[in-house]
């Protein structure tokens, strides 16, 4: 079996963040957050990285990211555009409403399908997942299991003091993911509790220890026919919507409910942080500096 692959979702613009947060420097030597994920994956036994980007980012991405990582770890690029892999009828509907954005994380992963020939993990470019999480999912993937996997995080440790967040709220039973529900507008409020505020204004209180998806998934390479079927169904119902996106957590939930894939919930005492908002950057810089000072990472990741 080929070594596991790390697939990095890096095609999205950070609208709330105000720029290309995937390329914002966090480490002292110009490292961005995805550098630390790839570094952790390399020492956990992964064999290559696939970065999913847009064509208009390629020159900057090669200059700012691949110039460091590429000489130390095998890397490939896949490209996600609004019209990538979209059937003519669905594309016509989207053009009628002047849609310009791609179709979400499920769409992104399908754009890398032809490069994936081994068990793989898929992550966000703008999240820090921690060494322990990569060790856990790497150890799982090398078993060659037909199951999928997720490394969930505790909700309270994934909030931003700058505003609301979107999280995939997980139900776990006997070590397996039973369901995942994508909730938006999650924040801790003045009474000290965490709430999800629905579109109609109703509130749902969520426990601090609720396991949530941070888009850290592990899959066998055999999922793509079913993933394509799920995406095709999504396009049938949503091609005429300007902002509809097909999220990986919802695809995972569909796999489970249709008996297509069992997904294990892996335990990993791992930190998480990210840069959802521009104000999160300084906190991320400090945390990376603290890990570097403690010896978790070398002063320069790639020498």
Backbone torsions as a table, in degrees:
resi	resn	phi	psi	omega
1	UNK	NA	137.2	175.0
2	UNK	-65.3	154.7	177.6
3	UNK	-62.3	152.2	179.1
4	UNK	-60.1	157.2	-178.3
5	UNK	-115.4	142.4	170.7
6	UNK	-104.1	123.6	179.4
7	UNK	-108.2	123.2	-173.4
8	UNK	-111.7	121.3	179.7
9	UNK	-83.3	106.9	-174.1
10	UNK	-133.9	23.6	-175.9
11	UNK	-91.8	-14.7	-170.7
12	UNK	-85.4	138.9	169.4
13	UNK	-77.6	141.0	177.2
14	UNK	-89.2	87.8	-174.5
15	UNK	-64.7	-43.1	178.9
16	UNK	-70.1	-30.8	-177.7
17	UNK	-74.9	-28.8	177.9
18	UNK	91.8	22.7	179.8
19	UNK	168.3	-166.7	179.7
20	UNK	-85.4	82.6	-175.3
21	UNK	-66.2	-23.6	178.8
22	UNK	-62.8	-21.6	-176.1
23	UNK	-112.0	10.5	179.4
24	UNK	-78.1	127.4	-174.1
25	UNK	-70.0	131.0	-178.3
26	UNK	-116.5	-41.1	-179.7
27	UNK	-85.4	165.4	-175.3
28	UNK	-69.6	-20.8	-179.2
29	UNK	-107.5	26.2	176.4
30	UNK	88.6	6.2	-179.4
31	UNK	-66.0	143.8	171.6
32	UNK	-105.3	172.5	-173.9
33	UNK	-59.1	-36.9	-177.4
34	UNK	-66.6	-22.6	174.5
35	UNK	-56.9	-42.3	-176.1
36	UNK	-70.4	-35.2	176.3
37	UNK	-65.6	-44.9	-179.9
38	UNK	-66.1	-38.5	177.3
39	UNK	-62.3	-44.8	178.1
40	UNK	-64.2	-39.0	178.7
41	UNK	-65.7	-41.2	179.6
42	UNK	-59.4	-46.9	-177.9
43	UNK	-77.5	-9.6	173.4
44	UNK	-91.2	2.6	173.9
45	UNK	100.7	8.7	177.8
46	UNK	-71.1	154.9	-173.3
47	UNK	-103.3	-25.0	177.8
48	UNK	-162.1	165.4	177.0
49	UNK	-118.6	140.0	172.1
50	UNK	-118.5	123.4	178.7
51	UNK	-105.4	126.4	178.5
52	UNK	-99.5	115.1	-176.2
53	UNK	-133.3	179.6	171.6
54	UNK	-95.9	155.2	179.6
55	UNK	-59.8	-35.7	-177.4
56	UNK	-72.5	-11.4	176.8
57	UNK	-94.1	-8.0	-167.7
58	UNK	-59.3	-47.2	-176.8
59	UNK	-61.8	-47.4	179.2
60	UNK	-65.0	-38.7	-178.4
61	UNK	-65.5	-42.8	178.1
62	UNK	-62.8	-40.0	-177.4
63	UNK	-72.2	-43.1	-172.3
64	UNK	-90.0	-24.5	-174.6
65	UNK	-119.7	-59.7	-174.7
66	UNK	-65.5	-25.1	177.5
67	UNK	-61.8	-27.0	177.1
68	UNK	-91.0	-52.5	-170.6
69	UNK	-77.0	-37.8	-169.3
70	UNK	-57.0	-31.8	179.5
71	UNK	-81.7	-6.0	-176.1
72	UNK	-117.4	-14.3	-174.5
73	UNK	-157.2	134.5	-179.0
74	UNK	-60.4	132.4	-177.3
75	UNK	-134.6	146.4	173.1
76	UNK	-136.7	157.6	178.6
77	UNK	-114.2	138.8	168.6
78	UNK	-122.3	156.4	-172.7
79	UNK	-124.9	133.4	177.2
80	UNK	-117.7	119.1	173.6
81	UNK	-124.4	168.0	-178.5
82	UNK	-57.3	-34.3	-176.5
83	UNK	-99.1	6.4	-178.8
84	UNK	-65.8	122.7	174.5
85	UNK	63.8	16.2	-176.3
86	UNK	-93.2	125.5	179.4
87	UNK	-59.8	152.1	-175.4
88	UNK	-55.7	-39.9	-177.4
89	UNK	-68.2	-41.6	178.0
90	UNK	-67.7	-38.5	179.0
91	UNK	-64.7	-39.1	178.3
92	UNK	-62.3	-42.3	179.1
93	UNK	-63.3	-40.4	-178.6
94	UNK	-68.4	-33.6	179.3
95	UNK	-73.0	-28.7	177.5
96	UNK	-61.8	-30.1	-179.6
97	UNK	-104.1	12.5	176.3
98	UNK	60.4	37.7	176.0
99	UNK	-67.1	140.1	179.8
100	UNK	-124.6	-18.2	-174.1
101	UNK	-93.8	151.3	174.2
102	UNK	-63.2	-176.3	-165.6
103	UNK	-107.8	23.1	173.7
104	UNK	97.8	-173.7	-169.8
105	UNK	-73.6	-30.7	174.3
106	UNK	-65.0	-44.9	176.0
107	UNK	-57.9	-44.7	-179.4
108	UNK	-58.6	-46.8	-178.0
109	UNK	-63.2	-39.2	177.8
110	UNK	-63.4	-28.9	178.5
111	UNK	-68.2	-18.0	178.5
112	UNK	-102.6	4.5	-172.4
113	UNK	-51.4	-45.6	-173.9
114	UNK	-70.3	-10.6	179.6
115	UNK	-98.6	-7.0	-172.2
116	UNK	-101.7	112.2	-177.2
117	UNK	-127.3	23.3	-178.2
118	UNK	-156.9	165.5	172.5
119	UNK	-53.8	146.0	-172.5
120	UNK	-146.1	156.8	168.8
121	UNK	-111.5	147.5	178.1
122	UNK	-125.0	132.2	-173.8
123	UNK	-137.8	166.5	171.3
124	UNK	-82.8	146.1	178.5
125	UNK	-72.5	-26.8	-171.6
126	UNK	-103.1	23.0	176.1
127	UNK	-121.0	148.3	172.9
128	UNK	-106.5	121.2	-172.7
129	UNK	-104.7	-23.7	176.7
130	UNK	94.4	147.0	-176.3
131	UNK	-58.7	-41.2	-176.4
132	UNK	-61.4	-37.3	180.0
133	UNK	-65.8	-40.8	178.9
134	UNK	-69.6	-36.2	175.8
135	UNK	-62.1	-41.5	-178.0
136	UNK	-66.7	-47.8	-176.2
137	UNK	-76.1	-30.3	175.7
138	UNK	-64.6	-43.3	178.5
139	UNK	-62.8	-35.3	177.9
140	UNK	-69.9	-45.8	-174.1
141	UNK	-65.1	-33.9	-177.6
142	UNK	-71.7	-10.4	176.4
143	UNK	-73.4	-16.2	-178.2
144	UNK	72.1	22.6	-179.0
145	UNK	-62.1	149.2	173.4
146	UNK	-79.7	-8.2	178.5
147	UNK	-79.6	161.2	167.2
148	UNK	-94.3	-177.7	179.9
149	UNK	-153.9	156.7	172.5
150	UNK	-139.7	143.6	168.1
151	UNK	-104.4	101.8	179.6
152	UNK	-83.5	159.3	178.0
153	UNK	-123.3	157.9	178.5
154	UNK	-78.7	132.3	-171.9
155	UNK	-52.2	-45.5	-174.8
156	UNK	-59.4	-26.2	-177.8
157	UNK	-90.3	6.0	-177.1
158	UNK	-120.8	12.5	-178.6
159	UNK	-85.7	161.1	173.7
160	UNK	-115.6	132.2	176.3
161	UNK	-69.5	-8.3	-175.5
162	UNK	-87.5	-15.7	-178.1
163	UNK	164.7	-168.5	-176.3
164	UNK	-74.2	159.1	177.7
165	UNK	-133.0	162.9	173.0
166	UNK	-108.1	131.9	-178.7
167	UNK	-139.2	148.0	173.2
168	UNK	-89.9	103.2	-176.7
169	UNK	-76.7	125.3	-171.2
170	UNK	-105.8	142.7	167.3
171	UNK	-109.7	122.8	-176.8
172	UNK	-118.9	135.3	180.0
173	UNK	-140.9	125.4	179.1
174	UNK	52.9	38.9	175.5
175	UNK	82.1	5.1	179.4
176	UNK	-122.2	147.1	174.4
177	UNK	-72.4	126.9	-179.9
178	UNK	-98.6	-37.2	178.5
179	UNK	-160.2	159.1	173.0
180	UNK	-140.8	131.2	-174.6
181	UNK	-123.5	115.5	-177.4
182	UNK	-77.2	114.0	-179.4
183	UNK	-115.3	136.0	176.5
184	UNK	-102.6	173.6	174.3
185	UNK	53.7	55.3	176.6
186	UNK	-103.1	131.4	179.1
187	UNK	-159.4	157.1	171.6
188	UNK	-85.2	130.6	-175.4
189	UNK	-104.9	-177.0	-169.5
190	UNK	-63.6	-22.2	178.1
191	UNK	-83.5	3.0	177.8
192	UNK	87.5	-2.8	-178.4
193	UNK	-100.8	159.4	-179.8
194	UNK	-98.0	131.6	-179.3
195	UNK	-129.3	147.1	164.2
196	UNK	-101.4	128.2	178.0
197	UNK	-104.4	117.2	-178.4
198	UNK	-75.9	169.7	-178.1
199	UNK	-60.5	-29.2	-179.9
200	UNK	-86.4	3.3	178.6
201	UNK	93.2	-10.3	178.9
202	UNK	-69.6	150.6	-175.6
203	UNK	-117.7	144.7	176.3
204	UNK	-126.2	123.2	179.6
205	UNK	-80.2	131.5	-177.9
206	UNK	-116.9	134.6	-180.0
207	UNK	-64.8	147.6	177.4
208	UNK	-56.9	-35.1	-174.1
209	UNK	-91.6	8.4	178.7
210	UNK	-56.8	125.5	176.4
211	UNK	-71.7	136.0	-179.5
212	UNK	-132.8	153.1	175.6
213	UNK	-83.0	130.3	171.2
214	UNK	-111.1	29.0	-178.3
215	UNK	59.0	46.9	173.7
216	UNK	-117.5	89.4	-172.8
217	UNK	-112.4	153.1	170.1
218	UNK	-124.6	133.8	-177.1
219	UNK	-138.3	150.1	167.5
220	UNK	-76.0	155.7	-178.0
221	UNK	-72.6	-0.1	-179.2
222	UNK	-86.0	2.0	-173.1
223	UNK	-80.6	-11.7	-162.3
224	UNK	-70.2	-31.7	177.4
225	UNK	-63.5	-43.6	178.1
226	UNK	-69.8	-36.5	178.2
227	UNK	-64.3	-38.9	177.0
228	UNK	-64.3	-40.0	179.0
229	UNK	-62.4	-41.6	177.9
230	UNK	-62.9	-43.2	-179.2
231	UNK	-66.6	-38.2	177.3
232	UNK	-61.3	-41.6	177.6
233	UNK	-63.4	-39.7	177.5
234	UNK	-61.0	-45.7	-179.0
235	UNK	-63.8	-36.1	179.3
236	UNK	-58.2	-38.7	-177.4
237	UNK	-93.5	-19.0	-168.4
238	UNK	-126.8	2.0	-176.4
239	UNK	-60.7	-23.9	-179.4
240	UNK	-91.8	10.8	179.9
241	UNK	-105.8	134.3	-171.6
242	UNK	-73.6	-26.0	-174.5
243	UNK	-123.0	5.8	-179.0
244	UNK	-63.1	136.9	177.9
245	UNK	-131.9	146.0	-178.2
246	UNK	-102.3	102.5	-172.1
247	UNK	-87.8	142.6	177.1
248	UNK	-58.6	-42.0	177.7
249	UNK	-57.2	-36.7	178.2
250	UNK	-70.6	-34.0	175.0
251	UNK	-65.1	-42.1	178.3
252	UNK	-61.4	-42.0	178.2
253	UNK	-62.0	-39.8	177.7
254	UNK	-64.6	-42.5	175.6
255	UNK	-54.6	-48.4	-176.4
256	UNK	-64.1	-50.0	-174.7
257	UNK	-65.6	-24.7	178.9
258	UNK	-99.1	9.0	176.5
259	UNK	65.7	27.4	-176.3
260	UNK	-92.3	-23.6	-175.8
261	UNK	-158.5	131.0	169.4
262	UNK	-89.0	140.1	-177.1
263	UNK	-125.0	115.2	-179.9
264	UNK	-79.3	142.4	174.1
265	UNK	-97.9	111.9	-175.1
266	UNK	-90.8	137.1	177.4
267	UNK	-84.7	129.8	175.6
268	UNK	-153.5	117.9	178.6
269	UNK	-79.8	77.6	-170.8
270	UNK	-123.4	142.2	177.1
271	UNK	-76.9	156.8	171.4
272	UNK	-134.3	141.3	164.4
273	UNK	-156.1	162.7	-177.0
274	UNK	-153.5	-174.4	180.0
275	UNK	-127.4	67.4	177.3
276	UNK	-64.0	-42.2	179.9
277	UNK	-118.0	155.6	-177.3
278	UNK	-59.6	-32.4	-179.4
279	UNK	-68.4	-15.5	179.1
280	UNK	-74.3	-13.8	-171.8
281	UNK	-62.6	-45.0	-176.6
282	UNK	-62.8	-38.8	177.5
283	UNK	-64.9	-38.6	178.4
284	UNK	-65.3	-42.1	178.0
285	UNK	-59.3	-43.4	-179.5
286	UNK	-65.2	-42.2	-178.2
287	UNK	-66.4	-41.4	177.0
288	UNK	-62.9	-41.6	178.5
289	UNK	-61.8	-38.9	179.2
290	UNK	-66.2	-42.9	178.1
291	UNK	-64.1	-37.3	178.6
292	UNK	-67.0	-43.1	178.6
293	UNK	-63.4	-31.7	-179.8
294	UNK	-80.8	-7.1	178.9
295	UNK	91.1	4.3	177.4
296	UNK	-65.6	-34.0	176.4
297	UNK	-129.4	148.3	175.9
298	UNK	-70.6	162.1	179.6
299	UNK	-57.7	-38.4	175.1
300	UNK	-124.3	116.5	-173.2
301	UNK	-59.0	-41.0	-170.1
302	UNK	-111.8	17.9	175.0
303	UNK	80.7	NA	NA
